[in-house]
Amino acid sequence: MKFLPGALLALSIARLWLMPLPSSFWLDETATVFVARYGSSHWSLAAAAPQAWQSIYYPVARASAACFGSSEIAYRLPSVLLMGAALFLVARLAARLIHPEAGWFAVFACLALRGINYEAADARPYAMGMCVAAAAMLLLVRWFDSGRWRDGLLFVLCGTLLWRVHLLFWPIYLVFAAYALARRTRRARTAILFAVVAVALVPVLLDALALSRDASAHAFASTPGMRDFVSSLKLPLLLICGAGAAFWRRGKPVSLPAATLVLGWWLALPVSFFIWSRLTGSSLFVPRYLSLSLPGAALTATLVAASWIPADRLKPAGVLLGLGALVLLGQWQQLWPRHHNSDWRAAARAVNAIAAHDNLPVLCPSPFVEAVPPAWRPDYPLPGFLYSQLDTYPIAGHPLLLPYRNEPVAAPQSDRFLVYGWEPQVHALETQFIGWRARRLGPFADVNVVLFERPVN
């Protein structure tokens, strides 16, 4: 039993995090590659949410590609390492806030959440956000426990970095403030630390306000309902972990400050984004935007389990939870699981297999919601952010660039041409070319390629 948790953790990371790494990038990951290659000051980003790409994550992605090559594995490696660090920090928080024996349970509760495993293999900023948030939480707890200025200053560092990872991470600062109020100690010195963080974040606040004024141009999700909100709370995991709480109560309740931190981390983003989305009509209620709350959900599940599971049984219970997660989430129907339901790489290969020799026209609608005038124009030059997938996975032939919204398109002056892009857009274009013979070369998950040929009279 001594080595079983570590062995299960290694096996889970190998299957759930590492084996999906070689699979194709999905759309937003191609945007990461684009920003890493050309920098956040590229002209095409200035026209499409420039503040959204001013993140400290992209230099890390660029450095990884410089060291290990421009492969899917290289770009995703930072997220794997950062999520591993986040698991360690969550375990330390569970041991401090809930019970000294709760660390392993918290780790496997994290692995039981599909979103955490997804972000660990994703070339996007969310794993970095979880790591920095967990570090800030732990340092804030240590500051109140010990009063050491080293912990306080490191908290300030993490606090100033977190919002610079992603502009939508602001609700976590409410959790920091709520925990500080619940502790009711070291008020003057804590106020100094929070004031330094606030001053350091003024430039980020200005960027966030600038982006919010044009938020509707970047919105793509529907306004959430109550069912969406409940789904975001990951209640099945909490129900599993609290299955015996009605019959056994063996653990001691945690302190009010500890409960404030854990529950706040769990609820801050879902509640804030639900209210924002309902009030403004510009929805932020997207799973990846909510992913920063997932370690909080895992800690909440750990808190619930520790309320009834004896302390010496928490580790075995965590192992059972982790084993169940590995069985259910391992995608065992395929040897090498796909990271995302997209295969731009295979779709580009299909285009190249046909278009390379004849230089065929290839209609390419942009899958980015920002690809509308004025950010998009008919003479949009490449390389450009709105067609990041074409830069990451180059295609042969003659690309004809189309905007995001479906509009009437005339068939190219050619006996054969291709349509390549996100499946709903490809389908919409396919219905316009009545009378042409259409042959689908995919689907490649949610990407497709269709070859059109003029019928022979």
Secondary structure, 3 states (H helix, E strand, C coil): CCCHHHHHHHHHHHHHHHCCCCCCCCHHHHHHHHHHHHCCCCHHHHCCCHHHHCCCHHHHHHHHHHHHCCCHHHHHHHHHHHHHHHHHHHHHHHHHHCCCCCHHHHHHHHHCCHHHHHHHCCCCCHHHHHHHHHHHHHHHHHHHHHCCHHHHHHHHHHHHHHHHHCCCCCCHHHHHHHHHHHHCCCHHHHHHHHHHHHHHCHHHHHHHHHHHCCHHHHCCCCCCCHHHHHHHCCHHHHHHHCCCCCCCCCCCCCCHHHHHHHHHHHHHHHHHHHHHHHHHCCCCCCHHHHHHHHHHHHHHHHHHHHCCCCHHHHHHHHHHHHHHHHHHHCCCCCCCCCCCCECHHHHHHHHHHHHHHHCCEEEEECCCCCCCCCCCCCCCCCCCHHHHHHHHCCCCCEEEEECCCCCCCCCCCCCEEEEEEEHHHHHHHHCCCCCCEEEECCCEECEEEEEEECCCC
